[in-house]
């Protein structure tokens, strides 16, 4: 495929304005450590707030998609850093270091050699130990949810624009449990992730709102698990975590930190469960004033309206 056709494809993925900015980044030499491995391009690109990691999938010179660790790239948008990577590949393919696919690099290693290699990697990057431990767990064994708490804390040590990407990776870890309908195990993990996200969250980390979206996706997964269990103790624990998320959202001024948690408190809580939550909300109201107090009152009113509608139907 010709260079002009590929550049038109890059422009169609990004839009004219982003393409122009990405072209300038490419011309300025902002792309470094460029690698091609199988069908994936990888590189680093200098950006406004540091260095971003950029990736692109190609197949027989066809550009499938491009992603980046910058805030703009969330939601499948092709950013200027990705444009710079793609233009570097189109114009200077010989500057990309070719590396065999990982499975090919490892396929002839013995078990002992692989163990030794993993030990060396984890020795250089101790934070990877939690990932190794999680991967070694089996679904028929109890899950140490605190591992996931540690992973969230590690995520918060990343650059602000990378935190949401790390949280997205962590929340996907219990997906296999959800597919197997292991609701209690999956929910316990997601409740721990949500609890630590709410503890760590501060709005100054999240100018674009991407992190709040990631936290809500955790809450949404937890609501799904909640809908599939009857265990009263576990339900109360998870709902307390959702209430914590709602109270944090109100404290921060109503930024939609976890709207799924708000909806669950209105729609998923049983009458008996609400009897435990209502006094907590009223107590919180008595300790606040102004907008916070109004928001808590709105929560109570929304729940009461829901119960009134149920009573009217019965």
C-alpha positions as CSV (number, residue, x, y, z in Angstrom):
1,X,0.0,0.0,0.0
2,X,1.4,3.4,-1.0
3,X,2.5,6.0,1.5
4,X,-0.1,8.6,0.4
5,X,-2.9,6.0,0.9
6,X,-1.6,5.1,4.4
7,X,-1.4,8.8,5.4
8,X,-4.9,9.4,4.2
9,X,-6.0,6.4,6.4
10,X,-4.2,7.9,9.4
11,X,-5.9,11.3,8.7
12,X,-9.3,9.6,8.6
13,X,-8.6,7.9,11.9
14,X,-7.6,11.1,13.7
15,X,-9.3,14.0,11.9
16,X,-7.5,16.9,10.2
17,X,-6.6,18.9,13.2
18,X,-5.1,16.0,15.2
19,X,-3.3,14.8,12.1
20,X,-1.6,18.2,11.7
21,X,-0.4,18.3,15.3
22,X,0.7,14.7,15.1
23,X,2.6,15.4,11.9
24,X,4.5,18.2,13.7
25,X,5.4,15.8,16.5
26,X,6.7,13.3,14.0
27,X,8.8,16.1,12.2
28,X,10.1,17.2,15.6
29,X,11.5,13.7,16.2
30,X,9.3,13.1,19.3
31,X,9.0,9.4,18.6
32,X,11.7,7.2,20.3
33,X,12.3,3.5,21.1
34,X,10.2,2.4,18.2
35,X,9.6,-1.4,18.0
36,X,7.6,-3.6,15.6
37,X,6.6,-7.0,17.1
38,X,4.4,-9.1,15.0
39,X,1.4,-6.9,14.1
40,X,2.1,-4.4,16.8
41,X,4.0,-1.1,16.7
42,X,5.2,0.4,20.0
43,X,7.1,3.5,20.8
44,X,7.4,6.4,23.2
45,X,6.4,9.9,22.3
46,X,7.2,13.2,24.1
47,X,4.0,15.0,25.1
48,X,2.8,18.0,27.0
49,X,2.9,16.3,30.4
50,X,5.7,13.8,30.0
51,X,6.4,10.8,27.8
52,X,3.5,8.6,26.6
53,X,3.5,5.0,25.5
54,X,2.0,4.6,22.1
55,X,0.7,1.4,20.4
56,X,-0.8,0.5,17.0
57,X,-2.1,-2.7,15.4
58,X,-1.3,-3.3,11.8
59,X,-2.2,-6.2,9.5
60,X,-0.5,-6.5,6.1
61,X,0.2,-2.7,6.1
62,X,-3.5,-2.0,7.0
63,X,-3.9,0.2,10.1
64,X,-6.4,-1.4,12.5
65,X,-6.2,0.9,15.5
66,X,-3.8,3.1,17.5
67,X,-3.9,3.8,21.2
68,X,-1.9,5.9,23.7
69,X,-1.5,6.4,27.4
70,X,-2.5,10.1,27.1
71,X,-5.9,11.3,28.4
72,X,-7.2,12.1,24.9
73,X,-6.8,8.6,23.6
74,X,-9.5,7.2,25.9
75,X,-12.6,6.0,24.1
76,X,-10.7,4.7,21.0
77,X,-9.7,8.2,19.9
78,X,-6.6,8.5,17.8
79,X,-4.4,11.1,19.4
80,X,-1.5,13.2,18.0
81,X,1.0,10.9,19.6
82,X,-0.4,7.9,17.8
83,X,-0.4,9.9,14.6
84,X,3.3,10.6,15.1
85,X,3.9,6.9,15.6
86,X,2.1,5.9,12.5
87,X,3.8,8.5,10.4
88,X,7.2,7.3,11.7
89,X,6.3,3.8,10.6
90,X,5.0,4.9,7.2
91,X,8.0,7.2,6.5
92,X,10.9,5.5,8.4
93,X,10.1,1.8,8.8
94,X,13.8,0.9,8.9
95,X,14.1,2.8,12.2
96,X,11.8,0.4,13.9
97,X,13.6,-2.4,15.8
98,X,12.1,-5.8,14.8
99,X,11.4,-8.2,17.6
100,X,9.9,-11.6,17.3
101,X,6.4,-12.2,18.9
102,X,6.8,-13.0,22.6
103,X,5.5,-16.6,22.2
104,X,8.2,-17.2,19.6
105,X,10.9,-15.7,21.8
106,X,9.9,-18.0,24.7
107,X,8.7,-21.2,23.0
108,X,12.1,-23.0,23.2
109,X,12.8,-22.0,26.8
110,X,12.6,-24.8,29.4
111,X,10.3,-24.5,32.4
112,X,13.4,-23.8,34.6
113,X,14.6,-21.1,32.2
114,X,11.1,-19.4,32.2
115,X,11.0,-19.5,36.0
116,X,14.4,-18.0,36.2
117,X,13.4,-15.3,33.7
118,X,10.2,-14.4,35.6
119,X,12.2,-14.2,38.9
120,X,14.6,-11.8,37.3
121,X,11.9,-9.6,35.8
122,X,10.0,-9.5,39.1
123,X,13.3,-8.8,40.9
124,X,13.8,-5.7,38.7
125,X,10.1,-4.7,38.9
126,X,8.8,-5.9,42.4
127,X,5.3,-4.4,41.6
128,X,4.8,-7.3,39.2
129,X,4.7,-9.8,42.0
130,X,1.0,-9.1,42.7
131,X,0.2,-9.9,39.1
132,X,2.1,-13.2,39.3
133,X,0.3,-14.0,42.6
134,X,-3.1,-13.2,41.1
135,X,-2.5,-15.3,38.0
136,X,-1.5,-18.3,40.2
137,X,-4.8,-18.3,42.1
138,X,-7.4,-20.9,41.1
139,X,-11.1,-20.3,41.1
140,X,-11.7,-23.1,43.7
141,X,-9.5,-21.3,46.3
142,X,-10.3,-18.3,48.5
143,X,-9.3,-15.0,46.9
144,X,-7.0,-12.7,48.8
145,X,-8.8,-9.4,47.8
146,X,-6.1,-7.4,49.5
147,X,-3.9,-8.1,46.5
148,X,-6.2,-6.0,44.4
149,X,-6.1,-3.3,47.0
150,X,-2.3,-3.2,46.6
151,X,-2.6,-3.1,42.8
152,X,-4.9,0.0,43.0
153,X,-2.5,1.7,45.3
154,X,0.3,1.0,42.8
155,X,-1.8,2.4,40.0
156,X,-2.2,5.7,42.0
157,X,1.6,6.0,41.9
158,X,1.5,6.3,38.1
159,X,1.3,9.6,36.3
160,X,-2.2,11.1,36.5
161,X,-3.1,10.3,32.9
162,X,-2.1,6.7,33.3
163,X,-4.1,5.9,36.5
164,X,-7.4,5.2,34.6
165,X,-5.7,2.8,32.2
166,X,-4.2,0.9,35.1
167,X,-7.6,0.8,36.9
168,X,-9.2,-0.5,33.7
169,X,-6.7,-3.4,33.6
170,X,-7.3,-4.2,37.3
171,X,-11.1,-4.3,37.0
172,X,-10.9,-6.7,34.1
173,X,-9.0,-9.3,36.2
174,X,-12.1,-10.9,37.7
175,X,-13.9,-11.1,34.3
176,X,-13.3,-14.9,34.1
177,X,-15.1,-15.3,37.5
178,X,-18.1,-13.3,36.1
179,X,-18.2,-15.4,33.0
180,X,-18.3,-18.5,35.2
181,X,-21.1,-16.9,37.3
182,X,-18.9,-16.9,40.4
183,X,-20.6,-13.8,41.7
184,X,-19.4,-13.8,45.3
185,X,-15.7,-14.0,44.3
186,X,-16.0,-11.5,41.5
187,X,-18.0,-9.1,43.6
188,X,-15.6,-9.3,46.6
189,X,-12.8,-8.4,44.3
190,X,-14.7,-5.5,42.7
191,X,-15.8,-4.2,46.0
192,X,-12.2,-4.1,47.2
193,X,-11.1,-2.3,44.0
194,X,-14.0,0.2,44.3
195,X,-13.3,0.8,48.0
196,X,-9.6,1.6,47.4
197,X,-10.4,3.7,44.3
198,X,-12.8,5.8,46.4
199,X,-10.2,6.1,49.2
200,X,-7.5,7.3,46.8
201,X,-9.6,9.4,44.5
202,X,-9.1,13.2,44.4
203,X,-10.4,15.4,41.7
204,X,-7.1,17.1,40.9
205,X,-5.9,13.7,39.5
206,X,-8.8,13.7,37.0
207,X,-9.1,16.9,35.0
208,X,-10.5,15.1,32.0
209,X,-12.9,12.9,34.1
210,X,-11.4,9.7,32.7
211,X,-10.7,8.2,36.1
212,X,-14.2,8.8,37.3
213,X,-15.5,6.9,34.3
214,X,-13.1,4.0,35.2
215,X,-14.3,4.0,38.8
216,X,-17.9,3.9,37.7
217,X,-17.1,0.9,35.5
218,X,-15.9,-0.9,38.6
219,X,-19.1,0.1,40.4
220,X,-21.2,-1.1,37.5
221,X,-19.5,-4.6,37.6
222,X,-20.1,-4.7,41.3
223,X,-23.8,-3.9,40.8
224,X,-24.1,-6.8,38.4
225,X,-22.6,-9.1,41.0
226,X,-24.9,-7.7,43.7
227,X,-28.0,-8.5,41.5
228,X,-27.0,-12.2,41.5
229,X,-26.4,-13.0,45.2
230,X,-28.7,-13.3,48.2
231,X,-26.0,-13.4,51.0
232,X,-27.2,-10.7,53.4
233,X,-23.8,-10.1,55.0
234,X,-22.0,-9.8,51.6
235,X,-24.7,-7.6,50.1
236,X,-24.5,-5.2,53.1
237,X,-20.7,-5.0,52.8
238,X,-20.8,-4.3,49.1
239,X,-23.6,-1.7,49.5
240,X,-21.6,0.0,52.2
241,X,-18.8,0.4,49.7
242,X,-21.3,1.9,47.2
243,X,-22.5,4.3,49.9
244,X,-18.9,5.3,50.5
245,X,-18.5,6.1,46.8
246,X,-21.7,8.2,46.8
247,X,-20.7,10.1,49.9
248,X,-17.2,10.8,48.4
249,X,-18.9,12.0,45.2
250,X,-21.1,14.4,47.2
251,X,-18.1,15.6,49.2
252,X,-16.3,16.4,45.9
253,X,-19.2,18.5,44.6
254,X,-21.1,15.9,42.6
255,X,-18.7,14.9,39.9
256,X,-20.4,11.6,38.9
257,X,-17.6,9.6,40.5
258,X,-19.7,6.4,40.5
259,X,-23.3,7.0,39.3
260,X,-23.9,3.3,39.2
261,X,-23.4,3.2,43.0
262,X,-26.0,5.9,43.3
263,X,-28.5,4.0,41.2
264,X,-27.9,0.8,43.1
265,X,-28.6,2.5,46.4
266,X,-32.0,3.7,45.0
267,X,-33.0,0.6,43.0
268,X,-31.2,-2.5,44.4
269,X,-31.4,-2.0,48.2
270,X,-34.2,-4.0,49.9
271,X,-36.5,-2.4,52.4
272,X,-34.7,-4.2,55.3
273,X,-31.3,-3.1,54.0
274,X,-32.4,0.5,53.6
275,X,-33.3,0.6,57.3
276,X,-29.5,0.3,58.0
277,X,-28.5,2.9,55.4
278,X,-31.1,5.6,56.1
279,X,-29.8,6.5,59.6
280,X,-26.3,6.7,58.3
281,X,-27.4,9.2,55.6
282,X,-29.4,11.3,58.1
283,X,-26.5,11.3,60.5
284,X,-24.2,12.6,57.6
285,X,-26.8,15.2,56.8
286,X,-26.7,16.5,60.4
287,X,-23.0,17.0,60.1
288,X,-23.1,19.0,56.8
289,X,-24.7,22.0,55.4
290,X,-25.4,23.7,52.0
291,X,-25.1,21.8,48.8
292,X,-23.8,18.6,50.5
293,X,-26.9,18.5,52.8
294,X,-29.2,19.1,49.8
295,X,-27.5,16.3,47.9
296,X,-28.0,13.8,50.8
297,X,-31.7,14.9,51.1
298,X,-32.1,14.3,47.3
299,X,-30.7,10.8,47.8
300,X,-33.3,10.1,50.6
301,X,-36.1,11.6,48.5
302,X,-35.2,9.5,45.4
303,X,-35.3,6.4,47.5
304,X,-38.7,7.3,49.1
305,X,-40.1,8.1,45.7
306,X,-39.0,4.7,44.5
307,X,-40.7,3.0,47.4
308,X,-43.8,5.0,46.9
309,X,-44.1,3.9,43.3
310,X,-43.7,0.3,44.4
311,X,-46.4,0.7,47.0
312,X,-48.7,2.3,44.5
313,X,-48.4,-0.7,42.2
314,X,-49.1,-3.3,44.9
